[in-house]
Amino acid sequence: MPPDDNDAQANFFHADRNLQRLLGERAPGALERWRGTLADFGAWAAGDVDRAANYTDRVAPPVLEPYDRDGALINRIRHNPAWENVAAEVYRRGAIGLNYLDDPAPFLVTFAMGYMLSQADVSLHCPVTMTGAVAYVLDRFAPADVRRRYLPELTRMDGHALTGGTWVTEQHGGSDVGATTTAARRDGDGFRLTGLKWFASNANGGLALATARPEGAPAGSRGLGLYLVPTHLDDGSPNAMRIRRLKDKLGTIGVPTGEIDLAETWAVEVAPPPEGFKLMMEALEFSRIHNAMGSAGVQRRAFSETLAYARTRVVFGRPMTSHPMVQDEILKIMTQLEAGAALAFEAAAAFDSALGLDAEGPERTWLRLATALAKYHTAEEANVAARAAIEIIGANAYTYDHVTPRLLRDAQALTVWEGPANIQALEVMRLLGPRHGADALLADRVEKAVEGAPTPLQTIAGALAAAADEIASAVAFLRADTGRVERHARRLMAYMADLLAAVLLFEEARRDLAAGTARKAMVARLFVEMRLRPPARRGIGPDRDWAQGNFDALVDDEPIEI
């Protein structure tokens, strides 16, 4: 039986069989150990977080109070009580701390929390993402004294954790980090930072990583150091900075994003040049995985909202879900959701696999490639899914009686955060260079996946092999004519993302066929026909009823007979 519509909104974990399957395949021991924690988190996100998100977005967004009644600069940002409660509770539930226990959870578990969290509130997922990134950098790369002093403030699970920020963007440019003008001046055991950080989300979090150029350092990214900036000093007084204003944003209303003047702001060094830029990229890579998880979460919410509405709606005397065009559109959302989730969980699993390994080894290269492809693909499709949900539900979904307008506005942020598509494309091109050879890793993954493909999957296997050959040809062309790399970088990245998503769905389909169900094979076929090998006449023919004939089993994630 399909999950009851109310149950689907009551617990994002229980309602999502695909999520449970992905966790079980990637980390079966972790799933069993943390199943109860994840289920409780799913219920909390679908309830308290969702209600707080709606209230914050529509009624009570954060407000900046720069000065107290005596005119002293305080940089206070006021939140409504509902936001304050969930913003403390998410850390008490271990969204960061589980990874730093004596017997820690794999990061896959907390990335999965991010996936569920964004189904309710991308705004809350944003500071969780940055807090995780700051904690990861401090734990793995910071000097021992800095790690001992500050990491516990971020990982504590008593409801009083500080939260993190990554202050990179400056007014003259966002992605061009090497052009940073913020200066760092040594002052005893610390540094004083001076400059303007133009887009600082979670502006009042407590601890932020900031890029700055120390005196005498060269221009460009190699001259950047990385510094940890507390919003308050050890004596409780505010650090020397001024929040000019909070951005009036399209979406993610709940998280305050400020323009911050650093005016001889005290900071502690995490890494000097040239390591500063590299470590900030470590933080952003971590955040990109969360971004992919959040994008997949938006897709999941758009799908569940659309399906729940369509199943209760009668149109022209028939249930809405019995109309073929409606079925087609819902299946498109579902297929892209499962492709996006596969990409996000591949990147998350690769992160765990690469921990502690050689920074230049194949595991790290695969992590970087999977992360860039997942970040790009899922963010694009989150926007498509949110818009499609509004179209299918209709005018009601254009009103704030539904979550869909907020989903659409928040989804747009996901394409921009942690580097837009062009930046991801440049990262992919870098990974295709001779130093990394990421194309060989992808080709090897395809070859292993399709080898000995069972009969029901041979047509899909052929499409994957053909796509892999085309990508190899495209890479060879660009290597022979490097002046055209930027012209075609985004096209090649999109093709590689489609191929990797298809391969991951294919791998899942093989496992499902071995377990006696053809459902995931159908999902893989749908995706391949949408993105890699369109059917003749764009599917206008008598053989297109195969998916619609299994509509209920597909959308309810039920087994389908082989």
N, C-alpha and C positions, 0 to 999 in steps of 0.2 A: 504493500500500500504506500502511496506517496505520503510524505510528511504533511500533517495538518498545517494549514496556512498560518494559524496562530503559533503553532510550535516552531515553524520555520523562522518566525521573528523572535521567538522566545529564547532561542539558544543557537548562536551562529556555529557552534561546534557540532552539536548533535544533528542539526539539519543538513550538514555538509558532508556527505559520504565521500566526495572526491578529496576533500581536505584530509579526512581520516585515512583514506587509502594512500595519499601521497606521503603522509607522515609514516605510515606503516611500512611503505616500501623503502623510504630513505633512512629511517631510524626506528626500527620496530621496538627495540628495547626502550628507547626514550618515550615512544608513544605509550607503552604500557605503564611506564613509571609516572608520566606526567598527564595521563588521560584525565584524571579527576580535576587537576589544576586547570587544564585547557577547557574542560567542560564548564567549570565554574566561571572561567574567564569569558567564555562564549555567552553564557547567560547574562552576566553582568554587562558586557558590551551591548548586547541586544536590548537591555533594559535601561539601567541607570545612565549609561554613556549616551545612548541614543536620545533619551529625553533631555539630558543636559545639553547635548549638541543643538537640538532644535531650539531650546530656550536661549542659549547663548547667541546663536546665529540670528534669530529673529527679534529678540527682546533686549538682551543685556550683553552686548559685546564688551571686551575689555576697554578700560578708559585710563588715560594717562593723567596722573596728578604730578606735575614736575616739581612743585614747590609745596612746602608746608605753610601753615597759617602765618608763620613769622618770616616767610620769604626764603627759607633755606632750601637748597636744592635737595630733593629726596628721590626723584625718579620713581615714584610709586605708580604701579599699574594695578588698578582695582579690577578684580574679577567677581562675577556673581557667585553666590555660595554653591550652586549646583556644579559649576565648572571647578571651583576650588576642591570640592569633594572628590570628583572623579580624577582630577589632576593629581591628587595625593594618593588615591586608591590604586591607580594603575601601577605605581611603583611598589606599593605594599603587596600587590599581587605578583610581583616578581618580573615585570616586563624587562627590567635590567638585572636585578639582583640574582635571578636564577642562574645566570651564567657565571656567577662569582661565588657560589657556595663552595664548601670544601669538596663536595662531590657535585660538580656543576652540571646543569643541563646543557646540551649542545645548543649552539646559537639557532639551529633550526627551530627549536621550540619557541624561542622568543620572537623570531621572525614570523612564525605562524600566529603568535599573538598580535603582531602588527597587522597581519592580513585580516584577522577578525576585528581588530580595533577600527580599521578604516572603513569597515562596513557600516559603522555607526558614526565615526567622526575622524575625518582626515586631519582636522585641526589638532586633535589630541595626539594623534599618531605622530605629528611633526616633532614636538618636543621629545617624545619618547625616542624617536629615531636619532635626534641629535645627542640626546643624553647617552644612548647606547654607543654612538660614534666616539664621543669624548671619553667615555669609560674604556672603550677598547684601546684607544690610542694611549691613554695613561697607563693602562695595565701592561701593554705589550712593548711600549717604546719610551715612556717617560723615565727620567732619572729616578732612582729608588726613593729618594727623600720626597720628591713631588708625588710619586705614586702613593706612598704611605700616607701622606698628608691629605690628599684630595680624593683618591679613588673611593674610599669608604663613604664619602659624602654622597656619591652618585649611586652606589650599589646597595645602600641600606634599604631594608624592607619593613621599616616601622612607620611608614607614612610621612616621614619628615625628610625625605631625600631632596638634595639639591638637584636641579635639572640643568641640561647642557645647551650650548649653542655653538655654531660654527660661523664665525664672523669673518667672511672672506670678501664679499661683494663691496666694491667701492663705486663712487658716483660716476667715474669715467668709464666703467665697464664691469660686467659681471664675470664672464668666463675668462677674460684675459687677466688671470691672477698675477702673472709676472709683472704687470704694470702697477702693482700695489704701491701706494705712496705713504701709507702709514709707517711712521718711523719708530724705532725702538732705541732707547738710550739706557745704558746700564746705570743702575742706582743701587750700590751695595750688593746685596744678594739677589736683587730683582732687577726689573727693567721698568722704564716709564714709556708708555706708548702714546703717540700723538697722531691723530688722523681721524678720518670720518669713515665709519662703516655704514654703508648706505641701505642695506637690506638685512637687518639682523633680526631673525625670527627668534621667538622665545626670549625677548629682550630682557626679561627680568628673571631668567632661570636660575642664576646663581654662579655658574661656571661656564666660560666660553673659551674655545680655542680660537685664536686670532692670528692671522698672518701679519707680519710687519718686517721692515727692513732695518737691521741694526746699522749703526754708524759705520761707515767705511765699507759696507757690503756692496758687491757689484749689482748692476741693474739686472732685471729679468728674474725668473723664478729661482735661479740658483742663489740669488742674494737674499732670499726670504728665510727668516726664522719663524718658529712657531711658539706661541706664548699662551699661557693659561691665565685668563682674566676673571677674577672673582668680582661679582657685583658689589660685595661687601667685604671689608677687611676683617682681620681676626678680632678686632675690638668691637665689631658690630657696626661701625660707621660705614657710610656708603663710599665706594671707591670713586675716584675723581673721573667722572664721565657725565655726559648730559644726553638724555634721550630728547632729541629735538621734537619729534612727533611720532605717532603711530601711523603706519600706512593705511590708507583707505582702500582696501583691496576688493577685488572681484569675489574671491572666495576665501576659504580657510579663515573665517572671521574670528574664530575663537582664540587662535594663537596670536599674541601681539607681536607685530613686526615693526621694528623701530629704526629710525636714523640715529645713530649713536656717535656723538662727538667724544673721542678719546682725548682727554686733555691732561697729559702727564699722568695717565692712568697706570696704576701699579699692576704689574704682571710678573709671572714667574716663567722662566724659559723652559720649554719642553724640548726643543731641538734648535740648534743654531743652523745657519746656512752651511751647506746646501740642503741639509736634511729637512728643514722646516716645510718646504713645499711638498716633499715626498710624503711626509707624515700627514699633512692636511689632505693629500690625495688618498691616503689610507682611510681617513675619516669619511671622506666623500664616497669612496667605494663602498664602505659599510652602509652609508646612508642610501646609496643607489639600490642596494638589495632591498632595504625597507621600502624604498619608493616603488619598486616592482611589486612587492607584497601589497602595498597600499593600493596600487592601481588594480591589481587582481581583486582586491577586496571591494573596490568600487564596482568592478564588473559583476562580482557576485551579488552585491546588493541590487544593482540594476536588474539582473536576471531574476532574482527572487521576488522583487517588487512587481516586475512585469508579469511573471507567471501567476503569482497570487491574484493579481487583479484580473487577468484575462480569464482565469478559471471561474471566477464568480460573476462575470459579465455575460449577459445574453444580448446578442446582436442579430437583428433580422430573424428572430425566433430560434436561434441556435447559440450554444455556448461559443464564446469568442474563440476558444482554443480549437474549435472544430473547423474553423475557416483556414483553408490551405495557405493563404498569404500570411496570416498571423502565425501559423505554425512555422513557416519558413523564417520569418524574422526572429522569432523566439529561439529557433535552433541556431541561427547565426550568432546571437548573443551567447548562447550556451557553449557553442563550439569555440569561439574566441576566448571565453572565460577559461575553459579547460586548457586551451593552448597557453594562455597567459599564466595560469597557475602552474603549469608544468615548467615554464621558463623561470618563474620566480623561485620555485622550489629547487630547480637545478642550480641556480646561482647560490641559494642559501646552503644547499648541501655541499657545493664546491667550496664555500667559505669555511665550513667546518673541516673539510678534507685538507685544505691548504694551510690550516693553522700550524705555525711552527716550522713550516717547510721552507726550502730555499726560495728567496724572493724572485729568482729568475728561473725557477724550475717549471716544468710543464703544468703542474697543478696550479701554480699561481697564474700562468698564462690562461689556462682554461677558466679559472675564476674570473679574471678580468674580461675575457671574451663573453662568457655567459652573462656576466653582470651587465655589460654594455648592451648586449642584445636584448636582455630581459627588460632593462630599464626603458629602452626605446619602445619596444613593441607593446608592453603592457600600458604605458602611459598613453600612447596613441589610441589603443583600443578601449581604454577606460572612457575616453571622451566619446567614442563611437557608441559604446554601450549606454552611457548616460543619456545621450541624445535619442537613441533608439527607444529607450524605455519611455521617454516622454511621448514620442510619436505613437507608439503602440497603445499606451494607456489613454492618450488623447488630452483634451483640454484640462481635465482634472489634474494631470501630471504637471501642468504648467503653473499650478497654484501651490502655495506653501501648505496646503492640506496634505500634501505628499512630500516625501523626502527628495523626490527627483530633481527639483530645481537646485537644491543644495549639492546633490551629487554632481550635477553638470558643472556648477561653478567650481567646486573643489577639484574636480577631475582636471580642469585646465591648469591648475597649479602643478600637477604631477608631471606635465610635459616640460616644465621650466625648472623645477627644483633639481638640484644636484647635476646640472648640465643638460641643456636641451638636446634635441636630436642631432644637430650638427656637431656638438661636442662629443657625443657618443660615437658618431661616425668617425671623427678624427682619432678617437681612442681605438676603434676597430682597425683603422688603417695602420696605426702604429703597431698593433699586435700582429698584423700581417707581414711586417717587415722581417728580414732575415734573422734578427736577434731573437724573435719569439716564434715565428712560424705557426701562428694560430690556425691558419687554413688547413695545415696538415692534421692538426688535432680534430678539427671538425670533420674532415674527410674520413679520418680513422673511425670516428664515432658513427658516421653513416655506414661505413663498410661493415663494422661489427654488428650494427643493428639489423641490417637487411640480410646478413649471411644466413642461408638456410631458412628463409622466410616461409612460414606455413602457407598453404594454398590460398586461404581466404585473404592473405595480406600481400600476395605477390604483385598485384597491380599497383598497390601503394608503394611497395618496395622499389618497383621500377621507376615510379615518379621521383622517389627520393634519390635514387642513383643518378637519374637524368639531371636533377637539380644540382646535385653535387658536382657533376661534370661541368655544367654551365658556370657554376661559381668558380671552379678551378680555372676555366678558360678566362673568366673575367679578371681574376687575380693575376693571371699571367699577362693579360693585356695591359693592366695598370702597372705591373712591374716593368714592362718594356717601354712604357710611355708615362713616366711619373708626373709629367706636367698635367695629366688629366685626372690625377687622383682626387683632388678636391671636387672636380666636376661630377664624379660618379660615386663618391664615397657614400653618400646617403642611400643611393640606389642599391649599392652592394650590401650595405649593412641591413637594409630592409629584406633583401633576398636571403641573406644569411640567417636573419632572425626567423623568417618563415620556415627555412629549412630546419633549423634547430628545433623549433616548436613542433614541426611535423615529425621529426625523428623521436622526440620525447613522447609524443602521443603514440607513435608506432611501437616504441618499447613498452608502453603501458598496455597497448592492444595485444602484444604477444603474451604478456603475463595474464591478461584477462582471458584470452583464448585458451591458455593452458588451464585456467580455472573453470572453463566451461561457459563463458559468456562472450558474446560478440559485440557488446555495447560499445566498448572503447574503440574497436575496429571501425564501427560506424562513425564515431566522432572523428577518428583519424581520417577516414575517407572524406567526410564533410570538409575538414580543414584543408586537405590536399586539393580538393576540387575548388575551394574558395581561393586558395593562395598560390598553388603550384601548378596544377594541371586542370584548368576549367574543362568541363564536359562539352561535347559537341553542341552547337547551337545554344551555348550558355545554359544547358540543361533543359531546354525546351523539347521534351520528348516523353515517351511512355515509361521510361525507366527511372523517372524522378520520384516515384511514389514510395520508394523503399524507405526513405527516412521518415516521411509523414506517416507511413503505416506503423512505425515504431515510436511515434511522437511521445506518448505518455511514458513509455519505458525509458526513453532517452532523457527527457527532462526530469524524471523522478529518480534517475540513476539506479534503475532496476536492471537485473540480469536479462539478457536477450539471448534466446536460443541460437546456437550456431547453425 
